[in-house]
Amino acid sequence: MNFGNIGFMELMVILVIVLVLFGARRVPEIGASIGKGIREFKRNINEADQQIREPIRDALNDSRSSDRLAGGEPGTRQEADEVARPEPKRLM
């Protein structure tokens, strides 16, 4: 088992040090707080990404709708595919 550059023995040493420093009762609390922190970080990243993408998407949709009202079609086949295809889910 290898986590990046950390081998099994290094991981065991880290776990023993954490147990000695914090005690067996606090380790689950620490793990839960780290998990909450990671979830909060991911949520904030997704919100920031959404705030960046929404104005761009709205501007793009406005320009496309004005083209269609004027009787035009989307400029390329790729633009038409992007409109029809939903954005993929992110794993984060």
C-alpha positions as CSV (number, residue, x, y, z in Angstrom):
1,M,0.0,0.0,0.0
2,N,1.5,3.3,-1.1
3,F,0.0,6.7,-0.7
4,G,1.9,9.0,-3.0
5,N,5.4,9.1,-1.6
6,I,4.4,7.9,1.8
7,G,5.0,4.2,2.4
8,F,3.3,1.8,4.8
9,M,5.8,2.2,7.5
10,E,5.8,6.0,7.4
11,L,2.0,5.9,7.6
12,M,2.1,3.7,10.6
13,V,4.6,6.0,12.3
14,I,2.3,9.0,11.7
15,L,-0.7,7.1,13.1
16,V,1.2,6.1,16.2
17,I,2.3,9.7,16.7
18,V,-1.3,11.0,16.3
19,L,-2.5,8.4,18.8
20,V,0.2,9.4,21.4
21,L,-0.4,13.1,20.9
22,F,-4.2,13.2,20.9
23,G,-5.3,9.9,22.5
24,A,-7.6,7.3,21.2
25,R,-10.8,9.2,22.2
26,R,-10.0,12.4,20.3
27,V,-8.8,10.7,17.0
28,P,-12.4,10.1,15.7
29,E,-13.3,13.8,16.6
30,I,-10.2,15.0,14.7
31,G,-11.1,12.8,11.7
32,A,-14.7,14.1,11.7
33,S,-13.5,17.7,11.8
34,I,-11.0,17.2,9.0
35,G,-13.8,15.6,6.9
36,K,-16.1,18.6,7.6
37,G,-13.3,21.0,6.6
38,I,-12.8,19.1,3.3
39,R,-16.5,19.2,2.6
40,E,-16.7,22.9,3.3
41,F,-13.7,23.5,1.1
42,K,-15.2,21.6,-1.8
43,R,-18.5,23.4,-1.4
44,N,-16.8,26.8,-1.5
45,I,-14.8,25.8,-4.6
46,N,-18.0,24.7,-6.3
47,E,-19.8,28.0,-5.4
48,A,-16.9,30.0,-6.7
49,D,-16.8,28.0,-9.9
50,Q,-20.5,28.5,-10.3
51,Q,-20.2,32.3,-9.8
52,I,-17.5,32.4,-12.5
53,R,-19.4,30.2,-15.0
54,E,-22.9,31.6,-14.6
55,P,-22.2,35.1,-16.1
56,I,-20.3,33.5,-18.9
57,R,-23.0,31.0,-19.6
58,D,-25.7,33.8,-19.4
59,A,-23.8,36.0,-21.8
60,L,-23.3,33.1,-24.2
61,N,-27.0,32.2,-24.0
62,D,-28.0,35.8,-24.6
63,S,-25.8,36.1,-27.6
64,R,-27.1,32.9,-29.1
65,S,-30.8,33.8,-28.4
66,S,-30.3,37.2,-30.1
67,D,-28.7,35.3,-33.1
68,R,-31.7,33.0,-33.3
69,L,-34.2,35.9,-33.1
70,A,-32.4,37.5,-36.0
71,G,-32.8,34.3,-38.0
72,G,-29.3,33.0,-37.6
73,E,-28.1,29.6,-36.5
74,P,-25.3,28.8,-34.1
75,G,-21.9,29.6,-35.7
76,T,-20.5,26.0,-35.7
77,R,-21.6,22.5,-35.2
78,Q,-19.5,22.4,-32.0
79,E,-21.5,25.3,-30.5
80,A,-24.8,23.5,-31.3
81,D,-23.4,20.4,-29.6
82,E,-22.4,22.4,-26.5
83,V,-25.9,23.7,-26.1
84,A,-27.5,20.3,-26.3
85,R,-25.0,18.5,-24.1
86,P,-25.2,19.0,-20.3
87,E,-22.1,19.7,-18.3
88,P,-20.6,16.6,-16.7
89,K,-20.7,16.0,-13.0
90,R,-17.6,16.8,-11.0
91,L,-16.2,14.3,-8.6
92,M,-15.1,17.0,-6.1
